[in-house]
Amino acid sequence: MTGKIGRRGFVAGAGLLLSAPRIGLAAPARPKVQIVTNHGTITVEIAADKAPITAHNFLRYVDGHAYDGGQFYRASRDLGAPKKGTIVGRPNDKFHPFPPIPHESTTKTGLRHVTGAISLGRFEPGTATSNFFICASDEPYLDAHPGEKGDNLGYAVFGHVASGMAVMKKILAMPTDGVPKSPDMKGQILTHPVKITTARRAAT
């Protein structure tokens, strides 16, 4: 057990691979989304100009109120560095996911899994839907690494935290005695998941 999340560890959701969401040409290049939880608010700036497919996918879940009643359910702390790692969020259980989207790798977008990055979970490339994660620290192993064996495409960063990193780190530090669905999640499931009250675009 490394303490880090394996490449197949972020639950992305089910569905068939279909076309990418339409991109609104009039949309702001960097809209912001406020994720309100029962422990505070995390505001993320969405890099729609760098990762248009992934960004607009996240925004259609936000606009559909999919994350209202959802939760941050997982906190993966780096081995030997409890203040570093990631937290994972998901929509409410009643929201049926949209079809998966094509994968926008970090080599394509130029975005990286640095402190505050928000990225989309997946299984195989092209399976990502609604689950997302936020980095409390630089996590370069989650970037694409062309030339490595196997699935080397990493995850798709689509923005970064504009405010609320203290809230994010508070969630990361919470007890993780929850029951995992797979062995690689052992010690990462929050004992008491953090409720997402709402996720809305911030007023511009």
Phi and psi in degrees as a GROMACS rama.xvg file:
@    title "Ramachandran Plot"
@    xaxis  label "Phi"
@    yaxis  label "Psi"
@TYPE xy
-92.1581  -18.8284  THR-2
89.525  -12.3546  GLY-3
-99.3127  162.031  LYS-4
-85.4963  125.641  ILE-5
-66.8713  163.342  GLY-6
-63.6777  -22.8984  ARG-7
-99.8995  8.39945  ARG-8
-84.7427  -21.1902  GLY-9
-83.0133  117.019  PHE-10
-73.5267  121.456  VAL-11
-101.258  -20.1734  ALA-12
104.294  172.133  GLY-13
-106.321  170.38  ALA-14
135.783  165.497  GLY-15
-91.5701  149.357  LEU-16
-72.3528  116.315  LEU-17
-126.011  -169.147  LEU-18
-69.3276  158.311  SER-19
-71.0368  155.883  ALA-20
-63.1035  148.668  PRO-21
-67.7671  142.115  ARG-22
-98.5992  121.163  ILE-23
-74.2738  116.288  GLY-24
-67.0591  -24.3776  LEU-25
-90.5643  -0.510743  ALA-26
-70.3983  147.258  ALA-27
-59.1513  145.933  PRO-28
-66.7433  -32.0204  ALA-29
-134.052  67.5413  ARG-30
-66.1362  158.404  PRO-31
-116.278  147.921  LYS-32
-126.78  130.631  VAL-33
-98.1034  117.701  GLN-34
-100.369  105.59  ILE-35
-93.6676  124.228  VAL-36
-120.631  172.812  THR-37
-76.2975  4.8469  ASN-38
-122.275  9.64833  HIS-39
128.696  -179.691  GLY-40
-112.589  135.658  THR-41
-113.672  121.87  ILE-42
-104.424  126.371  THR-43
-115.797  140.561  VAL-44
-98.416  127.111  GLU-45
-97.0289  123.184  ILE-46
-85.9361  67.9457  ALA-47
-66.1407  -20.501  ALA-48
-78.7629  -25.2414  ASP-49
-99.8403  -37.8322  LYS-50
-129.108  68.7463  ALA-51
-61.1127  -40.6124  PRO-52
-66.2479  -49.6274  ILE-53
-67.9789  -40.9805  THR-54
-63.0793  -46.6306  ALA-55
-71.649  -27.6031  HIS-56
-62.9664  -48.2128  ASN-57
-60.9972  -41.8534  PHE-58
-67.336  -30.183  LEU-59
-71.6167  -29.2282  ARG-60
-69.7371  -41.8537  TYR-61
-60.0605  -49.7273  VAL-62
-65.6484  -25.0376  ASP-63
-88.5311  5.23554  GLY-64
59.6195  30.0033  HIS-65
-66.762  -30.6199  ALA-66
-86.8286  -9.01595  TYR-67
-64.6247  120.287  ASP-68
84.9846  3.45365  GLY-69
-80.2405  -159.492  GLY-70
-163.486  155.16  GLN-71
-89.8277  118.543  PHE-72
-118.282  -7.83096  TYR-73
-139.21  137.059  ARG-74
-132.783  114.053  ALA-75
-107.199  109.72  SER-76
-95.8836  137.366  ARG-77
-63.8183  144.21  ASP-78
-60.2168  123.208  LEU-79
77.0893  3.44308  GLY-80
-140.506  75.9677  ALA-81
-62.4183  -17.1472  PRO-82
-91.7243  1.23972  LYS-83
-113.604  151.924  LYS-84
141.852  -151.731  GLY-85
-141.094  155.874  THR-86
-120.259  147.975  ILE-87
-119.501  131.866  VAL-88
-116.532  157.017  GLY-89
-147.211  160.915  ARG-90
-75.667  176.84  PRO-91
-68.868  155.186  ASN-92
-66.5694  -19.9931  ASP-93
-84.4392  -13.4849  LYS-94
-84.709  122.955  PHE-95
-80.7999  126.215  HIS-96
-65.2023  148.684  PRO-97
-70.2506  165.215  PHE-98
-58.7572  150.105  PRO-99
-60.752  163.181  PRO-100
-119.306  159.511  ILE-101
-61.6041  150.453  PRO-102
-83.1536  127.445  HIS-103
-105.034  98.5612  GLU-104
-73.3228  163.714  SER-105
-65.8394  -26.6012  THR-106
-70.7083  -26.9252  THR-107
-80.8166  -40.3854  LYS-108
-91.3004  -23.8925  THR-109
81.6958  -1.69285  GLY-110
-84.722  152.169  LEU-111
-133.385  160.763  ARG-112
-83.2122  73.9825  HIS-113
-101.014  176.423  VAL-114
-54.2909  125.156  THR-115
90.961  -4.12624  GLY-116
-66.1183  141.606  ALA-117
-112.173  133.61  ILE-118
-139.973  162.139  SER-119
-101.49  132.675  LEU-120
-74.1359  158.793  GLY-121
-162.746  168.796  ARG-122
-101.567  -101.282  PHE-123
-75.4008  158.381  GLU-124
-56.904  132.496  PRO-125
91.8336  11.4822  GLY-126
-112.368  0.0889772  THR-127
-67.6812  139.322  ALA-128
-130.613  -87.1284  THR-129
-119.366  -25.22  SER-130
-70.1951  139.23  ASN-131
-135.122  164.18  PHE-132
-141.095  156.298  PHE-133
-123.458  136.106  ILE-134
-92.4157  128.042  CYS-135
-86.5191  -6.97614  ALA-136
-157.974  170.924  SER-137
-64.2823  128.402  ASP-138
-131.796  69.2429  GLU-139
-62.9199  -20.5866  PRO-140
-65.9373  -15.7484  TYR-141
-86.7497  -9.07336  LEU-142
-74.5416  166.13  ASP-143
-70.1485  142.161  ALA-144
-132.629  76.4197  HIS-145
-54.2987  138.906  PRO-146
102.797  -21.411  GLY-147
-77.4563  160.716  GLU-148
-75.0003  156.026  LYS-149
71.2068  -151.866  GLY-150
-74.5018  103.25  ASP-151
-114.347  19.2372  ASN-152
-89.1105  -6.80796  LEU-153
64.1045  -159.063  GLY-154
-114.762  167.878  TYR-155
-102.759  101.002  ALA-156
-70.0437  139.017  VAL-157
-137.527  15.0571  PHE-158
168.633  -168.58  GLY-159
-151.56  162.25  HIS-160
-73.2992  125.579  VAL-161
-90.9333  -32.0941  ALA-162
-159.853  154.464  SER-163
101.094  17.516  GLY-164
-62.3119  -29.6162  MET-165
-64.3009  -36.6199  ALA-166
-66.6127  -44.7133  VAL-167
-58.9597  -45.1328  MET-168
-68.8968  -30.9427  LYS-169
-63.0102  -42.8635  LYS-170
-64.9664  -41.3431  ILE-171
-58.9013  -33.3641  LEU-172
-84.99  -3.68174  ALA-173
-71.5001  156.161  MET-174
-58.5525  143.357  PRO-175
-127.376  63.8159  THR-176
-102.603  13.0536  ASP-177
-67.856  163.261  GLY-178
-80.2252  120.302  VAL-179
-80.0657  152.446  PRO-180
-86.9957  -15.6695  LYS-181
-147.908  155.779  SER-182
-58.0579  -32.555  PRO-183
-72.9724  -6.85092  ASP-184
-100.445  3.48623  MET-185
-59.4858  131.323  LYS-186
79.0491  12.4509  GLY-187
-122.109  -10.7419  GLN-188
-87.4879  122.854  ILE-189
-59.4052  133.599  LEU-190
-59.7001  -41.9572  THR-191
-126.013  98.5458  HIS-192
-54.6963  147.149  PRO-193
-90.462  120.231  VAL-194
-72.4599  132.883  LYS-195
-90.8437  111.885  ILE-196
-72.1661  -52.9242  THR-197
-148.228  158.557  THR-198
-136.244  114.915  ALA-199
-136.499  150.548  ARG-200
-63.4448  136.2  ARG-201
-75.8629  147.142  ALA-202
-64.9302  138.853  ALA-203
